[in-house]
Amino acid sequence: MNEPKIHLENIHPSAPKPSKRKKKTKKTKQVETSSRKIPFKKRSYQNGLTIFFYGFFVVVIFMVIMILGRLDTIVSVANEKAIDPSKLVAEMKAGEAASDMVVYEGEQWLATYFTSPANNELAMTQRKEQLEGHIAEGIRIDGVEGPTDGVQQQIKSVSYIHQEVAGKQGKEVMYRTLYDVVMLENQKQKTLQIALYGLYKDGQFLLVQLPEYLNTAKSTTPDRNVQNPEAYFVKDGNEIEEGKEKGNIELFIQKYLELYCKNDANLYLVSAVRGLDQATLEGATINQLVKKNGVIYVQGTYSFSYTKGATHSSYFSLEMRQNKDSYFVEKMNE
């Protein structure tokens, strides 16, 4: 039998209505799309950094182990190649002492060379031994055995001007030392600039080249020669062989040295340097004659005298260019 249902909402009209249950709505998260063209993968980036730092750490540890393992070898090599300050200072002082000795011995040699010995065999022999004792084998310098009869020389002063390193061979250093020399030759005063090429070997000063006579004063005469650029076109480093050109150059050098020794007024026409003072050319020998980049390089020796019979020998070097049918000397002994 069915039991009757009692509806309480109908009992009284003022009874509250039963509340309605609200349905829960699920919130959906909106995914923001990236505007980057290359997507950024967070996990891959972190993994790459981790691998890098771990690898770097392993490499550092490996290097530290290697260094510590070979530290003794590194220290021993460093000690072998270490520079001893006292040894370095000693070598520097030795070099300075050698250059100073070359200057001093060169002054003494020039003073002896330009002083006539007493008129007796003993004095002449002593002078010759003093001069030859400082000349390298194979070098012959006129006047070492003594001036010619009738020529008297007397030194007044020898002054040091300048010194430079002209070459090295192993530990041996060759110096080019320039001096100003004032001397009397038969009571006529002469002022010379002389360069000596010497070195200090085994506690001894040695000349390895003929003295170089020059005039350090620059020419003040204007150069009115016009160089011909077309004449400069030659092969690089071409040695001038026997022929008309070499003969013309040798004739020019002979004439140039005559003007140079006399310091002739016409010297400026063929040169930009000043010559010696009223000397006479005795002879010249050319040892080297080459062309390079339009420049003619000449090396050789020449002999001259201020007083007849008192001959001096000098080394010379020229740099010159062709000037139409002649030549022009741009540099001498530089």
Summary of the structure (lengths in Angstrom):
residues: 334
radius of gyration: 47.1
end to end distance: 146.5
largest distance: 180.0
contacts: 793
relative contact order: 0.09
helix: 33%
strand: 30%
